[in-house]
Amino acid sequence: MTVEAVIVRDPDGPTSLWVLIDGEPVEVVESCVDAGAGWDWEDWTEHRDLILGRASPAARELLLGVLDGPPGGQYVEGREDRPWLDPAA
């Protein structure tokens, strides 16, 4: 089996993603973890909760690990010392 991913990233806009398995397009649920500059804490937590809420159980488990201290997180403004993951979730 061959899996191909075509990613088009606009630094000032959305990221587009297409996935093909053995040359056939499949549905994609994109979960982008990019905690770099430009995020404030409220927007970041809204994004975090959105991607966790629509993820499959396997993807959610993977995302929980990635989101608990994402790369670039030091640039998220207004976080203070709050935990990356919602303790109630």
Phi, psi and omega per residue, in radians:
M1 nan 2.440 3.081
T2 -2.066 2.232 3.081
V3 -1.961 2.220 3.120
E4 -2.067 2.463 3.067
A5 -2.212 2.234 3.066
V6 -1.967 2.081 -3.072
I7 -2.113 2.209 3.069
V8 -2.048 2.000 -3.079
R9 -1.958 2.046 3.063
D10 -1.679 2.016 -3.092
P11 -1.076 -0.316 3.124
D12 -1.981 0.284 -3.099
G13 -2.751 -2.787 -3.061
P14 -1.330 2.861 3.001
T15 -1.742 2.353 3.081
S16 -1.907 2.433 -3.064
L17 -2.404 2.301 3.032
W18 -2.200 2.420 3.108
V19 -2.173 2.361 3.095
L20 -2.207 2.376 3.060
I21 -1.991 2.096 -3.048
D22 0.875 0.701 3.075
G23 1.445 -0.019 -3.134
E24 -1.817 2.215 3.122
P25 -1.129 2.499 3.072
V26 -2.225 2.793 3.119
E27 -1.122 2.469 -3.112
V28 -2.122 2.310 2.950
V29 -1.974 1.853 -3.064
E30 -1.454 2.305 3.064
S31 -2.228 1.570 -3.062
C32 -1.549 2.145 3.079
V33 -1.938 1.733 -3.108
D34 -2.412 1.521 -3.009
A35 -1.565 0.466 -3.083
G36 -1.279 -2.916 -3.104
A37 -0.996 2.576 3.090
G38 1.894 -0.229 3.113
W39 -1.634 2.451 2.855
D40 -1.896 2.816 -2.974
W41 -0.988 -0.767 -3.102
E42 -1.110 -0.767 3.111
D43 -1.151 -0.681 3.139
W44 -1.099 -0.794 -3.115
T45 -1.166 -0.589 3.062
E46 -1.112 -0.789 3.105
H47 -1.093 -0.817 3.120
R48 -0.963 -0.861 -3.096
D49 -1.165 -0.604 3.101
L50 -1.103 -0.879 -3.084
I51 -1.216 -0.591 3.083
L52 -1.195 -0.640 -3.104
G53 -1.197 -0.464 -3.107
R54 -1.817 0.017 -3.097
A55 -1.396 2.602 2.997
S56 -1.175 2.862 3.117
P57 -0.969 -0.729 -3.138
A58 -1.185 -0.748 3.125
A59 -1.178 -0.649 3.126
R60 -1.073 -0.751 3.122
E61 -1.067 -0.766 3.094
L62 -1.107 -0.786 -3.125
L63 -1.116 -0.659 3.114
L64 -1.019 -0.681 3.085
G65 -1.183 -0.718 -3.114
V66 -1.251 -0.664 -3.073
L67 -1.367 -0.214 -3.138
D68 -1.530 1.156 -3.093
G69 1.904 0.979 -3.064
P70 -1.169 2.588 3.059
P71 -1.007 2.413 -3.128
G72 1.452 0.017 -3.070
G73 -1.044 -0.420 -3.141
Q74 -1.127 -0.245 -3.131
Y75 -1.614 -0.127 3.106
V76 -1.248 2.098 -3.049
E77 -1.448 2.459 3.044
G78 1.453 0.179 -3.122
R79 -1.266 -0.609 -3.024
E80 1.072 -2.315 3.107
D81 -1.939 0.404 -3.126
R82 -1.177 2.591 3.126
P83 -1.174 2.585 -3.137
W84 -1.120 -0.648 -3.132
L85 -1.811 2.539 3.109
D86 -1.230 2.049 -3.117
P87 -1.054 -0.398 -3.132
A88 -1.414 -0.214 -3.054
A89 -1.483 nan nan
